[in-house]
């Protein structure tokens, strides 16, 4: 399992951002390998969000984000928010990855 972590700082219209975000979540939740997701909003900074999504594996996530439909849905996001995405895996006690 991998976890997608994305920090989004909105510098445009927050309602428009949330509309695009809902569309992306709807699409991703129907993709093979998707497990679950949640979006957090920073207390005291209503323009900062953290998105967490669990996937079976990195390949499933990558297939979803490379799809034409995802690319069409995500198109307007760059003008509304800066993003800092990454895929993470659980670390063992010694700090090494599991796989």
C-alpha positions in Angstrom: 0.0 0.0 0.0 1.1 3.6 -0.7 -0.3 6.9 0.5 -0.5 9.9 -1.8 0.1 13.1 0.2 -0.6 16.5 -1.5 -0.3 19.9 0.1 -2.4 22.4 -1.8 -2.2 26.1 -1.1 -5.1 28.0 -2.8 -4.2 31.3 -4.3 -7.4 31.6 -6.3 -11.1 31.2 -5.7 -11.6 28.6 -3.0 -15.1 27.5 -4.2 -13.8 26.9 -7.7 -10.9 25.0 -6.2 -13.3 22.8 -4.2 -15.4 22.1 -7.2 -12.4 20.8 -9.2 -11.2 18.9 -6.1 -14.6 17.1 -5.8 -14.5 16.2 -9.5 -11.0 14.7 -9.0 -12.0 12.8 -5.9 -15.0 11.4 -7.7 -12.9 10.2 -10.6 -10.1 8.8 -8.5 -12.4 6.9 -6.2 -13.6 4.8 -9.2 -10.1 3.8 -10.3 -8.6 0.4 -9.8 -6.3 0.3 -6.7 -7.9 3.2 -5.0 -8.7 2.5 -1.3 -9.8 5.7 0.4 -9.0 9.4 0.8 -9.5 12.4 3.1 -8.9 16.1 2.8 -7.8 18.2 5.7 -7.9 22.0 6.0 -5.3 23.8 8.1 -6.7 25.5 11.2 -6.2 29.2 10.9 -5.2 28.9 7.2 -8.4 28.3 5.2 -6.4 28.4 2.0 -4.2 25.4 2.9 -5.3 21.8 2.4 -3.7 18.4 2.8 -5.0 15.5 0.7 -4.3 11.9 1.8 -5.3 9.0 -0.5 -4.5 5.3 0.0 -3.7 3.2 -3.0 -2.9 -0.5 -3.4 0.4 0.4 -5.1 2.2 3.2 -6.9 1.4 1.8 -10.3 -2.3 2.1 -9.8 -2.0 5.7 -8.7 0.3 6.5 -11.7 -2.1 4.9 -14.1 -5.0 7.0 -12.8 -3.1 10.4 -13.0 -1.8 9.6 -16.5 -5.3 9.0 -17.8 -6.8 11.5 -20.3 -9.9 11.9 -18.0 -7.8 12.9 -15.0 -5.8 15.3 -17.1 -9.0 16.9 -18.4 -10.4 17.3 -14.8 -7.2 18.6 -13.3 -6.6 21.2 -16.0 -7.8 24.3 -14.1 -6.2 23.4 -10.7 -2.8 24.9 -11.5 -4.2 28.4 -11.9 -6.0 28.1 -8.5 -3.4 26.4 -6.2 0.2 25.5 -5.8 0.7 21.8 -5.1 3.3 19.7 -3.4 2.5 16.0 -4.1 4.3 12.8 -3.3 3.7 9.0 -2.8 4.8 7.5 0.5 5.1 4.1 1.9 5.1 2.9 5.5 8.6 3.1 7.1 9.9 0.4 9.4 11.3 1.2 12.8 14.8 1.6 11.3 13.4 4.2 8.8 13.7 2.0 5.8 10.8 1.4 3.4 8.8 -1.8 3.4 9.3 -2.7 -0.2 
